[in-house]
Amino acid sequence: MRLLCSFLVVLTLLFPSSLAAYAEEKQSLSSSDEGLLEIRDFNQSPPFADGSTSTTFTISSSNGTIFSDVPTDHWAKSEIEFLYQRSIIQGYTVNNGLQFRPNARVTRAQAAKMLMKALGEKEQPISRARFKDIPSDHWAAGWIERAVEKGIFQGYEDGTFRPDDPLKRSQMSKVIAIAFQLPAPPSTASKVAFTDVSSNYWAYPYISKLYYHGISNGNQNKFMPESYISRDQFSAFLARAMNEDFRLPVNSSVIATGKVTAQSLNVRSAGNANASIVGKLNYGTVVNVYEINGYWAKISYGKINGYVHKSYLKLKNVNGNPLQGRIITVDAGHGGTDSGAIGNGAYEKNIVLSVAKKLQQKLEKAGAKVIMTRANDTYKTLEERVQIAKNNYAELFVSIHVNSASASANGSETYYDTSTNPNGYESYLLAKEIQQQLVKNANMLDRGVKDNNFYVIRYNTVPSVLVELGFITNKSDVQKLTSDEYQNIFAESIYNGIVQYYNK
């Protein structure tokens, strides 16, 4: 491991002080880079990554950054510059420019000073040396004294502080948690999701606090507690502890993924239409979903974190059946005083209600939440049916009907709407999957999928289809429509079509 002979530059700008103070610093910059594990638990930008935040930075360099070695796409650029503007960190002058050296290690002395400045503390006047390896004229003596006084740092049993020792990530978790008095995780919280941090590990309580307060979310379920922390990592931790705007989503679990179905979808800072826009997502983008409240989903994608209207997400459960947790409206057409089509002694309202109930059972068995517009022989207006779906924050709408025409007309067809429904294309995709299943499983003539502005699919905003199972006026079709066996096949076909839609 190469040692850097000239140690005078190590803290020249990070901690401005006298030349005598620099003489105490002997950290090797090159050695700090070797063996440093690349840790990406910070590799996310805060929710205001598009710049829509009240936090501003003065950028003076030609490439739009303060430090020449912290480019515009550096994962911790915002956090580093946040600390720089508050004089918590500085930099190194190299060829009339500034460098930050993001991969260099952070020493105990450096961490003590940065933490005290972050807390708004002043240097403690030194009358006598507390630690035998920190004379009163040491550049960080006053900062270390203040940190020890506040119980954030401690010395060693041999009477030393070891100011030049690099800080490990486990040690960092302790000083951050203590300095900012982070509350313990809620009693309902599950264990911290790091496979390399057991519950009996000495720093587990501190690491858990960082996780549940959005300061670290690990890398592939690992925290790497024995790795030394780098300057960019420490800056990210410190900025997030100071300012909640920088904190990461507490991703205890991703409950679903969501594929964007709008051409451009606004991401907002909170779950309401009046919240500020913090980013935009394009059609087809797949995001992680962490919670859903009404029509608003909390999501993250790359550098974007925030809330989107879930009507424009094709949500899919991440574990088990893709329908788990989905809210699906099943609409049995007609009912009550409205019998619907009549033919061969059969009534449409009875057939579609039976199929709808069988579909309900299959969907609920898969874990979906099913909203029935009617569960018995009652009448609902078309407007009421649409409103029932909206009042329950439905994510899919399936209306079930049977056809009537001449005795020779037969077969199944499925309708979608693109005239008004903003999810017209998704409705088409859903219609296509259901239609294929009906034709294959019930051996129905394929009359295709058709774009038509029926009220219940036109005035919905989520993927919506109207299924015509067959013709009540056709003897061959009606035998199937009134058969319990085939009613189950029709329901199974619609169910399979929905599953296929979510799987693509």
C-alpha positions in Angstrom: 0.0 0.0 0.0 1.6 3.3 -1.1 2.1 6.0 1.4 1.8 9.6 0.4 5.0 11.4 1.6 3.5 14.8 1.6 0.8 14.8 4.2 0.4 18.6 4.4 -2.3 18.7 1.7 -4.6 16.2 3.4 -6.7 18.7 5.4 -5.5 21.9 3.8 -9.0 23.0 2.9 -11.2 20.5 4.6 -10.3 21.9 8.0 -8.6 25.3 7.6 -6.1 25.8 10.4 -2.5 26.7 11.0 0.4 25.0 9.3 1.4 23.5 12.7 -2.1 21.9 12.9 -1.6 20.3 9.5 1.7 18.8 10.7 -0.4 16.6 13.0 -2.3 15.0 10.1 -0.6 11.9 8.6 -3.5 10.2 6.8 -2.5 8.6 3.5 -4.8 9.7 0.7 -3.7 7.0 -1.7 -4.2 4.3 0.9 -7.7 5.6 1.6 -8.7 4.7 -1.9 -7.4 1.2 -1.9 -9.7 -1.5 -0.7 -12.6 0.9 -0.4 -15.7 -1.1 -1.2 -18.1 0.6 -3.6 -21.3 1.0 -1.6 -24.4 2.2 -3.4 -26.9 2.5 -0.6 -26.6 6.2 -1.1 -27.0 6.0 -4.9 -30.3 7.8 -5.0 -31.0 11.4 -5.3 -33.5 13.2 -2.9 -37.1 13.8 -4.0 -36.2 17.2 -5.4 -33.6 15.9 -7.8 -35.0 18.1 -10.6 -34.1 21.2 -8.6 -37.6 22.1 -7.4 -36.5 22.8 -3.9 -35.9 25.8 -1.7 -32.4 24.5 -1.0 -30.1 26.3 -3.4 -26.4 26.1 -4.1 -24.0 28.6 -5.5 -22.2 26.9 -8.4 -19.2 28.8 -9.7 -17.3 26.2 -11.8 -17.6 26.0 -15.5 -19.0 22.5 -15.5 -21.9 23.4 -13.1 -20.2 21.8 -10.1 -18.3 23.2 -7.1 -15.7 20.4 -7.1 -14.0 19.2 -10.2 -14.1 15.6 -9.0 -17.8 15.7 -8.1 -19.5 15.7 -11.6 -23.1 16.7 -12.1 -24.2 13.1 -12.1 -22.4 12.1 -8.9 -24.8 10.3 -6.6 -24.1 12.6 -3.6 -23.5 15.9 -5.4 -26.5 17.6 -3.8 -25.6 16.5 -0.3 -21.9 17.5 -0.7 -22.8 20.9 -1.9 -25.4 21.3 0.8 -22.7 20.8 3.4 -20.2 23.0 1.5 -22.6 26.0 1.5 -22.9 25.6 5.3 -19.1 25.6 5.7 -19.2 22.1 7.2 -16.9 20.8 4.5 -14.5 22.7 2.2 -12.1 21.1 -0.2 -8.6 20.9 -1.6 -7.1 23.5 -3.9 -5.5 21.8 -6.9 -4.3 23.9 -9.9 -6.5 26.9 -8.9 -9.5 24.6 -8.7 -11.3 22.7 -5.9 -11.4 19.0 -5.4 -13.4 17.1 -2.9 -11.7 13.7 -3.1 -15.0 11.8 -2.5 -13.4 8.4 -2.1 -10.9 9.4 0.7 -11.6 8.1 4.1 -12.9 10.2 7.0 -10.9 10.2 10.3 -12.3 10.4 13.8 -11.0 13.9 14.2 -12.6 15.0 10.9 -15.9 13.4 11.8 -15.9 15.1 15.2 -15.4 18.5 13.6 -18.0 18.0 10.9 -20.6 16.8 13.3 -20.1 19.7 15.7 -20.4 22.2 12.9 -23.5 20.5 11.6 -25.0 20.8 15.1 -24.1 24.5 15.2 -21.6 24.0 18.0 -18.4 26.0 18.7 -14.9 24.8 19.5 -14.5 24.0 23.2 -11.6 26.1 24.7 -8.8 23.7 25.7 -7.0 24.3 29.0 -5.5 20.9 29.3 -5.2 17.9 27.1 -7.9 15.2 27.8 -6.2 12.6 25.5 -2.5 12.0 25.5 -2.4 11.8 21.7 -4.2 15.2 21.3 -2.2 18.2 22.5 -4.0 21.4 23.2 -2.7 22.9 20.0 -4.0 20.0 17.8 -6.1 21.4 14.9 -9.2 19.5 16.1 -8.7 19.5 19.8 -11.5 22.0 20.5 -13.9 20.1 18.2 -13.0 16.7 19.7 -13.4 18.1 23.2 -16.9 19.4 22.4 -17.9 16.1 20.8 -16.7 14.2 23.8 -18.5 16.6 26.1 -21.8 16.0 24.3 -21.3 12.2 24.5 -21.0 11.7 20.8 -17.4 10.4 20.8 -15.4 8.6 23.5 -11.7 7.8 23.9 -10.0 4.5 24.4 -9.0 2.8 27.6 -5.3 3.6 27.1 -6.1 7.4 27.3 -5.9 8.0 23.5 -8.5 9.3 21.0 -6.7 8.1 17.9 -7.7 11.1 15.8 -6.2 9.8 12.6 -8.0 6.5 12.7 -10.4 6.1 9.8 -14.1 5.8 10.7 -16.0 2.6 10.0 -19.5 2.6 8.8 -20.6 1.0 12.0 -18.9 3.7 14.1 -20.4 6.3 11.8 -23.9 5.0 12.5 -23.4 5.4 16.2 -22.1 9.0 16.1 -24.8 10.1 13.7 -27.6 8.4 15.7 -26.4 10.0 18.9 -25.6 13.4 17.5 -29.0 13.8 16.0 -30.9 12.0 18.7 -32.6 9.7 16.3 -35.7 8.0 17.9 -35.8 4.2 18.0 -37.8 2.5 15.2 -41.5 2.0 15.9 -42.3 -1.1 17.9 -44.2 -2.4 14.8 -41.1 -2.2 12.6 -39.5 -5.4 11.4 -35.8 -6.0 11.9 -33.5 -4.0 9.8 -33.1 -5.5 6.4 -29.3 -6.0 6.4 -28.1 -9.6 6.1 -24.6 -8.7 7.5 -25.9 -7.0 10.6 -27.3 -9.4 13.2 -29.5 -8.2 16.1 -26.7 -9.0 18.6 -24.1 -6.9 16.6 -22.9 -4.0 18.8 -24.0 -1.3 16.3 -27.3 -2.9 15.4 -29.5 -0.3 17.3 -27.7 2.6 15.6 -27.8 1.1 12.1 -31.5 0.3 12.6 -32.2 3.9 13.4 -30.4 5.1 10.3 -32.4 2.7 8.2 -35.8 3.6 9.6 -35.1 7.3 9.4 -34.2 7.2 5.7 -30.5 7.8 6.1 -29.3 4.5 4.7 -31.1 1.7 2.9 -28.3 -0.6 2.2 -26.9 -2.3 -0.9 -28.5 -5.6 -1.8 -29.6 -6.0 1.9 -26.1 -5.4 3.1 -24.7 -2.5 5.3 -21.0 -3.5 5.2 -20.5 -2.2 8.8 -16.8 -3.0 8.9 -16.0 -1.0 5.8 -14.4 2.4 6.2 -16.6 5.3 5.3 -15.7 7.6 2.5 -16.1 11.4 2.3 -19.0 11.2 -0.1 -20.8 8.6 2.0 -20.3 10.5 5.2 -21.5 13.7 3.5 -24.7 11.8 2.4 -25.3 10.5 5.9 -24.7 13.9 7.4 -26.9 15.9 5.0 -29.8 13.4 5.4 -29.5 13.6 9.2 -29.6 17.4 9.0 -32.3 17.9 6.4 -35.2 15.5 5.9 -35.6 16.6 2.3 -32.5 14.5 1.5 -33.8 11.3 3.2 -34.5 8.1 1.4 -37.8 6.3 1.3 -38.0 3.8 4.1 -38.3 0.9 1.8 -39.1 -1.8 4.3 -40.8 -3.6 1.5 -41.9 -2.9 -2.1 -45.6 -3.7 -2.2 -45.9 -3.6 -5.9 -44.3 -2.4 -9.1 -46.1 0.1 -11.4 -45.7 0.5 -15.1 -46.5 4.1 -16.2 -49.5 4.1 -18.7 -49.5 7.8 -19.4 -47.3 9.5 -21.9 -46.0 11.8 -19.2 -46.8 11.3 -15.5 -46.1 14.0 -12.9 -44.4 12.9 -9.7 -45.4 15.2 -6.8 -43.8 15.9 -3.4 -47.0 14.7 -1.6 -50.1 12.7 -2.3 -52.3 15.5 -3.7 -52.8 17.3 -6.9 -51.7 20.6 -5.4 -48.3 19.4 -4.3 -45.2 20.6 -6.1 -44.0 18.6 -9.1 -40.6 16.9 -8.4 -40.2 14.9 -11.5 -41.8 13.3 -14.5 -42.0 9.7 -15.7 -42.4 8.6 -19.3 -44.7 5.9 -20.7 -43.5 2.4 -19.9 -41.3 3.3 -17.0 -41.5 0.7 -14.2 -41.3 2.1 -10.7 -41.3 0.6 -7.2 -44.4 1.3 -5.1 -44.0 1.4 -1.3 -47.5 2.5 -0.2 -50.9 3.4 -1.7 -53.3 5.8 -0.1 -56.5 6.3 -2.0 -55.5 7.3 -5.5 -51.9 8.2 -4.6 -49.0 5.8 -4.7 -45.6 6.5 -3.1 -42.9 5.5 -5.6 -39.3 5.6 -6.4 -37.4 5.4 -9.7 -33.7 6.1 -10.0 -33.3 9.7 -8.9 -37.0 10.4 -8.5 -39.0 9.8 -5.3 -42.5 11.0 -4.6 -46.2 10.4 -5.3 -48.1 9.7 -8.5 -51.8 9.2 -9.3 -52.2 5.4 -9.4 -54.7 5.5 -12.2 -51.7 5.9 -14.5 -49.8 3.0 -13.1 -50.3 -0.6 -14.1 -49.8 -2.1 -10.6 -48.5 -5.6 -10.1 -47.9 -7.4 -6.8 -44.2 -8.3 -6.5 -44.6 -11.6 -4.7 -47.0 -14.5 -5.5 -50.1 -13.9 -7.6 -49.9 -10.6 -9.5 -53.5 -9.8 -8.5 -52.7 -9.7 -4.8 -53.9 -6.4 -3.5 -55.3 -5.1 -6.7 -58.7 -3.3 -6.6 -61.0 -4.6 -9.4 -64.5 -3.6 -10.1 -66.8 -6.3 -11.5 -70.0 -4.9 -13.1 -72.8 -7.3 -13.8 -74.9 -5.5 -16.4 -78.5 -4.5 -16.0 -80.5 -5.9 -13.0 -83.7 -5.2 -11.1 -86.3 -3.6 -13.4 -83.8 -3.7 -16.3 -83.7 -7.3 -17.4 -81.3 -6.7 -20.3 -81.5 -8.9 -23.3 -84.1 -11.8 -23.3 -84.0 -14.8 -25.5 -84.7 -18.5 -25.5 -86.4 -18.2 -22.1 -83.2 -16.6 -20.5 -82.6 -13.2 -19.0 -79.3 -11.3 -19.4 -79.4 -9.9 -15.9 -79.4 -13.4 -14.4 -76.7 -14.9 -16.5 -74.2 -12.0 -16.1 -74.8 -11.8 -12.3 -74.0 -15.5 -12.0 -70.8 -15.2 -14.0 -69.8 -12.0 -12.1 -70.1 -13.8 -8.8 -68.0 -16.7 -10.0 -65.4 -14.2 -11.3 -65.5 -12.5 -7.9 -64.6 -15.7 -6.1 -61.7 -16.4 -8.4 -60.3 -12.9 -8.0 -60.7 -12.8 -4.3 -59.0 -16.2 -4.0 -56.0 -14.6 -5.8 -55.9 -11.9 -3.2 -57.6 -9.1 -5.2 -60.1 -6.7 -3.6 -63.3 -7.0 -5.6 -65.9 -4.3 -5.8 -69.2 -5.5 -7.1 -71.5 -2.8 -8.6 -74.4 -5.2 -7.7 -74.4 -8.4 -5.8 -78.1 -9.2 -6.3 -81.0 -8.5 -8.6 -80.9 -4.7 -8.1 -80.8 -1.8 -10.6 -77.9 0.6 -10.8 -77.7 3.5 -13.3 -74.7 3.6 -15.6 -73.4 6.7 -13.8 -73.7 4.9 -10.4 -71.7 2.0 -11.7 -68.8 4.2 -12.8 -69.0 6.2 -9.5 -68.9 3.0 -7.4 -65.6 2.1 -9.1 -64.1 5.6 -8.5 -65.3 5.8 -4.9 -63.4 2.6 -4.2 -60.2 3.7 -6.0 -60.6 0.8 -8.5 -57.6 0.0 -10.7 -59.5 -2.1 -13.3 -63.2 -2.2 -14.4 -64.8 -5.2 -16.1 -68.5 -5.0 -17.2 -70.2 -8.3 -18.1 -73.0 -8.6 -20.7 -74.6 -10.9 -23.2 -75.7 -10.0 -26.7 -78.9 -10.3 -28.7 -79.5 -10.1 -32.4 -80.7 -12.5 -35.1 -80.8 -16.2 -34.3 -77.8 -16.7 -36.5 -75.5 -14.2 -34.8 -73.1 -15.9 -32.3 -69.7 -15.5 -30.6 -67.9 -13.4 -28.1 -66.6 -9.9 -28.4 -64.9 -7.5 -26.0 -65.1 -3.7 -26.1 -62.8 -0.9 -24.9 -62.9 2.9 -25.3 -60.3 5.3 -26.6 -62.6 8.3 -27.1 -62.5 9.6 -23.5 -60.9 7.0 -21.2 -57.2 8.1 -20.7 -56.3 4.4 -20.3 -57.7 3.5 -23.7 -54.7 1.6 -24.9 -54.4 -0.3 -21.6 -58.1 -1.1 -22.0 -57.4 -2.5 -25.4 -54.6 -4.7 -24.1 -56.9 -6.0 -21.4 -59.7 -6.6 -23.8 -57.4 -8.5 -26.1 -56.3 -10.9 -23.4 -59.8 -11.6 -22.2 -61.1 -12.1 -25.7 -58.4 -14.7 -26.4 -59.3 -16.6 -23.3 -63.0 -16.7 -24.1 -62.4 -18.0 -27.6 -59.9 -20.6 -26.5 -61.6 -21.9 -23.3 -65.3 -21.6 -24.1 -64.8 -22.4 -27.8 -66.6 -19.3 -28.8 -66.6 -17.7 -32.3 -64.1 -14.8 -32.2 -65.9 -11.6 -33.0 -62.8 -9.6 -32.0 -62.0 -6.6 -29.8 -63.7 -3.4 -30.7 -63.4 0.3 -29.8 -66.7 1.6 -28.7 -67.8 4.4 -26.4 -70.2 2.5 -24.1 -70.8 4.7 -21.0 -69.3 2.5 -18.3 -66.0 2.2 -20.1 -66.0 5.7 -21.6 -66.3 7.5 -18.3 -63.8 5.4 -16.3 -60.2 6.5 -16.1 -58.7 3.1 -15.4 -58.4 0.2 -17.9 -62.0 -0.8 -18.6 -63.7 -3.3 -20.8 -67.2 -4.5 -21.6 -67.4 -8.2 -22.3 -70.2 -9.7 -24.5 -70.0 -13.4 -23.6 -72.3 -14.6 -26.4 -75.7 -14.2 -28.0 -78.8 -15.0 -25.9 -80.7 -15.2 -29.1 -78.5 -18.0 -30.5 -79.4 -21.6 -29.4 -75.8 -22.8 -29.4 -74.6 -19.8 -27.4 -77.5 -19.7 -24.9 -76.9 -23.3 -24.0 -73.4 -22.3 -22.8 -74.6 -19.0 -21.2 -77.2 -20.8 -19.1 -74.9 -23.8 -18.2 -73.3 -23.6 -14.8 -70.3 -25.4 -16.2 -69.8 -22.8 -19.0 -70.6 -19.9 -16.7 -67.6 -21.1 -14.7 -65.5 -21.3 -17.9 -66.6 -17.8 -18.8 -65.6 -16.5 -15.4 -62.3 -18.4 -15.5 -61.6 -17.0 -19.0 -62.1 -13.4 -17.8 -59.9 -14.2 -14.8 -57.1 -15.6 -16.9 -57.3 -12.7 -19.2 -56.8 -10.3 -16.3 -53.9 -12.3 -15.0 -52.3 -12.3 -18.5 -52.8 -8.6 -18.7 -50.9 -8.0 -15.5 -48.2 -10.4 -16.4 -47.2 -8.5 -19.5 
